[in-house]
Amino acid sequence: MATGRITRSGTSSSAATLTKTDGKLAVTVQSGRKRKSARKVKTTTKKFAAKMDALKPKKPPTAFFYFLEDFRKEYQEQNPDVKSMRDVGKACGEKWKTMAYEEKVHYYDIATEKRADFDTAMADFIKRKENGEFDEDDSDFDDDSEFDG
């Protein structure tokens, strides 16, 4: 028994299978198209995941980034002719490396406070997610829209 697979090129996604049995040739055509309802489920799941990501709290910046905000303002006031962020970033990094711990404590405190706020917001988010407060059947996910791809 010889079996071969032939696929048609073009936009169609169907495939034909040739089977030779006892000198006779049989052709079986299978359609590769998916049902529209299966595609809707996948789209709804993606939209729900996107909504969940949008509601998830963002991680706060580190102490270095709080220092960078302050340093950038001072550096641009002292050097108005320097427009390159690369130069500002290099100068900031050098200054951060040479700073004593006592100078950095202020920025570490800010970062610690923001991290604590983030941790409480994240715990609240996880609690609401586990309680099922976010429902997949929200009206935001209307799959009958003509703009869906």
Sine and cosine of phi, psi and omega as CSV:
sin_phi,cos_phi,sin_psi,cos_psi,sin_omega,cos_omega
0.00,0.00,0.85,-0.52,0.01,-1.00
-0.97,-0.25,0.72,-0.69,0.00,-1.00
-0.79,-0.61,0.70,-0.72,0.04,-1.00
-0.67,-0.74,0.35,-0.94,-0.01,-1.00
-0.85,-0.52,0.79,-0.61,0.02,-1.00
-0.86,-0.50,0.75,-0.66,0.07,-1.00
-0.88,-0.47,0.60,-0.80,0.03,-1.00
-1.00,0.05,0.64,-0.77,0.06,-1.00
-1.00,0.04,0.30,-0.95,-0.03,-1.00
0.88,-0.47,-0.37,-0.93,-0.06,-1.00
-0.99,0.11,-0.29,0.96,-0.02,-1.00
-0.96,0.28,0.57,-0.82,0.00,-1.00
-0.91,-0.41,0.45,0.89,0.02,-1.00
-1.00,-0.03,0.39,-0.92,-0.02,-1.00
-0.76,-0.65,0.53,-0.85,0.03,-1.00
-0.90,-0.44,0.63,-0.78,0.04,-1.00
-0.89,-0.45,0.80,-0.60,0.04,-1.00
-0.99,-0.13,0.75,-0.66,0.04,-1.00
-0.78,-0.62,0.80,-0.61,0.00,-1.00
-0.94,-0.34,0.91,-0.42,-0.02,-1.00
-0.77,-0.63,0.81,-0.58,0.05,-1.00
0.78,0.62,0.66,0.75,0.04,-1.00
0.98,0.19,-0.03,1.00,0.02,-1.00
-0.97,-0.24,0.56,-0.83,-0.03,-1.00
-0.95,-0.32,0.81,-0.59,0.01,-1.00
-0.88,-0.48,0.68,-0.74,0.01,-1.00
-0.90,-0.44,0.80,-0.60,0.06,-1.00
-0.89,-0.45,0.80,-0.59,-0.01,-1.00
-0.95,-0.31,0.78,-0.62,0.03,-1.00
-0.88,-0.47,0.70,-0.71,0.04,-1.00
-1.00,0.08,0.73,-0.69,-0.01,-1.00
-1.00,-0.08,0.16,0.99,-0.03,-1.00
-0.97,0.23,0.61,-0.79,0.05,-1.00
-1.00,-0.06,0.44,-0.90,0.06,-1.00
-0.95,0.33,0.53,-0.85,-0.02,-1.00
-0.90,0.44,-0.58,0.81,-0.03,-1.00
-0.92,0.40,-0.56,0.83,0.04,-1.00
-0.91,0.41,-0.62,0.79,0.02,-1.00
-0.93,0.37,-0.59,0.81,0.02,-1.00
-0.90,0.44,-0.66,0.75,0.00,-1.00
-0.88,0.47,-0.70,0.72,0.00,-1.00
-0.90,0.44,-0.68,0.73,0.01,-1.00
-0.90,0.44,-0.67,0.74,0.01,-1.00
-0.89,0.46,-0.66,0.75,0.01,-1.00
-0.90,0.45,-0.67,0.74,0.03,-1.00
-0.90,0.44,-0.68,0.73,0.00,-1.00
-0.91,0.42,-0.63,0.77,0.02,-1.00
-0.90,0.43,-0.67,0.74,0.02,-1.00
-0.90,0.44,-0.62,0.78,0.02,-1.00
-0.91,0.41,-0.63,0.78,0.02,-1.00
-0.92,0.40,-0.64,0.77,0.02,-1.00
-0.89,0.46,-0.67,0.74,0.02,-1.00
-0.91,0.42,-0.57,0.82,0.01,-1.00
-0.93,0.36,-0.52,0.85,-0.01,-1.00
-1.00,0.09,-0.26,0.97,-0.04,-1.00
-0.95,0.32,0.71,-0.71,-0.01,-1.00
-0.91,0.42,0.57,-0.82,0.02,-1.00
-0.99,0.11,0.56,-0.83,0.05,-1.00
-0.94,0.35,0.62,-0.79,0.00,-1.00
-0.98,0.21,0.35,-0.94,0.04,-1.00
-0.93,0.36,0.30,-0.95,0.05,-1.00
-0.99,0.14,0.10,-1.00,0.00,-1.00
-0.86,0.51,-0.61,0.80,-0.01,-1.00
-0.87,0.50,-0.64,0.77,-0.02,-1.00
-0.94,0.34,-0.53,0.85,0.11,-0.99
-0.93,0.37,-0.62,0.79,0.08,-1.00
-0.90,0.43,-0.65,0.76,-0.01,-1.00
-0.86,0.51,-0.65,0.76,0.04,-1.00
-0.85,0.53,-0.76,0.65,-0.02,-1.00
-0.92,0.39,-0.69,0.72,-0.05,-1.00
-0.90,0.43,-0.64,0.77,-0.02,-1.00
-0.87,0.50,-0.68,0.73,0.02,-1.00
-0.88,0.47,-0.74,0.67,-0.01,-1.00
-0.90,0.44,-0.69,0.72,-0.06,-1.00
-0.90,0.43,-0.64,0.77,-0.01,-1.00
-0.95,0.31,-0.49,0.87,0.09,-1.00
-0.93,0.36,-0.65,0.76,-0.02,-1.00
-0.98,0.21,-0.51,0.86,-0.03,-1.00
-0.79,-0.62,0.96,0.27,-0.06,-1.00
-0.93,0.37,-0.34,0.94,-0.02,-1.00
-0.98,0.19,-0.28,0.96,0.00,-1.00
-1.00,0.06,0.91,-0.42,-0.02,-1.00
-0.95,-0.31,-0.23,0.97,-0.09,-1.00
-0.97,0.23,0.82,-0.58,0.06,-1.00
-0.92,0.39,-0.42,0.91,0.03,-1.00
-0.89,0.46,-0.71,0.70,0.01,-1.00
-0.92,0.40,-0.66,0.76,0.02,-1.00
-0.90,0.44,-0.69,0.72,0.00,-1.00
-0.90,0.43,-0.65,0.76,0.03,-1.00
-0.90,0.43,-0.71,0.70,0.00,-1.00
-0.89,0.45,-0.63,0.77,0.01,-1.00
-0.91,0.42,-0.70,0.72,0.01,-1.00
-0.89,0.46,-0.66,0.75,0.03,-1.00
-0.90,0.44,-0.68,0.73,0.00,-1.00
-0.90,0.43,-0.68,0.74,-0.01,-1.00
-0.87,0.49,-0.64,0.76,-0.01,-1.00
-0.92,0.40,-0.57,0.82,-0.05,-1.00
-1.00,0.05,-0.18,0.98,-0.02,-1.00
-0.94,0.34,0.57,-0.82,0.08,-1.00
-0.98,0.20,0.34,-0.94,-0.02,-1.00
-0.86,0.51,-0.61,0.80,-0.02,-1.00
-0.88,0.48,-0.53,0.85,0.04,-1.00
-0.97,0.24,-0.49,0.87,-0.05,-1.00
-0.99,0.13,-0.32,0.95,-0.09,-1.00
-0.82,0.57,-0.65,0.76,-0.01,-1.00
-0.83,0.56,-0.71,0.71,-0.04,-1.00
-0.96,0.28,-0.57,0.82,0.07,-1.00
-0.91,0.43,-0.60,0.80,0.03,-1.00
-0.90,0.44,-0.69,0.72,0.03,-1.00
-0.87,0.49,-0.72,0.69,-0.03,-1.00
-0.90,0.44,-0.60,0.80,0.00,-1.00
-0.92,0.40,-0.66,0.76,0.04,-1.00
-0.89,0.45,-0.71,0.70,-0.01,-1.00
-0.91,0.41,-0.58,0.81,0.01,-1.00
-0.93,0.38,-0.62,0.78,0.04,-1.00
-0.90,0.43,-0.66,0.75,0.05,-1.00
-0.88,0.47,-0.67,0.74,0.01,-1.00
-0.89,0.46,-0.69,0.72,-0.02,-1.00
-0.88,0.48,-0.66,0.75,0.03,-1.00
-0.93,0.37,-0.64,0.77,0.03,-1.00
-0.91,0.41,-0.62,0.79,0.01,-1.00
-0.94,0.35,-0.64,0.77,0.05,-1.00
-0.89,0.46,-0.65,0.76,0.04,-1.00
-0.90,0.43,-0.67,0.74,0.01,-1.00
-0.88,0.48,-0.73,0.69,-0.01,-1.00
-0.90,0.43,-0.64,0.77,0.01,-1.00
-0.90,0.45,-0.70,0.72,0.02,-1.00
-0.91,0.41,-0.60,0.80,0.01,-1.00
-0.91,0.41,-0.68,0.74,0.01,-1.00
-0.94,0.35,-0.53,0.85,0.02,-1.00
-0.97,0.23,-0.12,0.99,0.02,-1.00
0.98,0.19,0.42,0.91,0.00,-1.00
-0.93,0.37,-0.44,0.90,0.08,-1.00
-1.00,-0.05,0.89,-0.46,-0.10,-1.00
-0.96,-0.28,0.70,-0.71,0.01,-1.00
-0.94,0.34,-0.33,0.95,-0.06,-1.00
-1.00,-0.05,0.47,0.88,0.01,-1.00
-0.90,0.44,0.43,-0.90,0.02,-1.00
-0.95,0.30,-0.19,0.98,0.03,-1.00
-0.92,0.38,-0.31,0.95,-0.08,-1.00
-0.96,-0.27,0.88,0.47,0.02,-1.00
-0.99,0.11,0.97,-0.25,-0.09,-1.00
-0.99,0.16,-0.07,1.00,-0.01,-1.00
-1.00,0.05,0.18,0.98,-0.04,-1.00
-0.93,0.37,0.59,-0.81,0.02,-1.00
-0.98,0.20,-0.14,0.99,-0.04,-1.00
-1.00,-0.08,-0.07,1.00,0.01,-1.00
-0.94,0.35,0.56,-0.83,-0.05,-1.00
-0.99,-0.11,0.00,0.00,0.00,0.00
